[in-house]
Amino acid sequence: MRYEHRTQSPLPVAAFLWRVAQHAAVAALIVAGSVAVGMAGYVYFERLDWPDAFLHAATILGGQEPVSHPASSGGKLFVGVFALYAELVFVAASGIVLAPLAHRVLHLLHWDAPEQEQAS
């Protein structure tokens, strides 16, 4: 996704909102993929059924403690690694969603407007 240079005028509001929606969609795909990985890990290591695996994975990705403590050694390792990964997903998804907003603010502050626009 390319952003406009400081010599270019800022995007119109509709195009900017479309850019924000695209970034949000990418972040949502990352989160959905992470939930799928977490569910698969819970099903494999803890032998949970899919709805329970979703609950556990979504809880950890939401930044909360696990619903229950894992019983197996493999499950304990998986939950620990998945919890660390979940924090990275939160930071990455937040950055992806906030990037167009931060760019917009910085672009408006540093935009080299044409001379006729600066005079008015």
Secondary structure, 3 states (H helix, E strand, C coil): CCCCCCCCCCCCHHHHHHHHHHHHHHHHHHHHHHHHHHHHHHHHHHCCCHHHHHHHHHHHHCCCCCCCCCCCHHHHHHHHHHHHHHHHHHHHHHHHHHHHHHHHHHHHHHCCCCHHHHHC
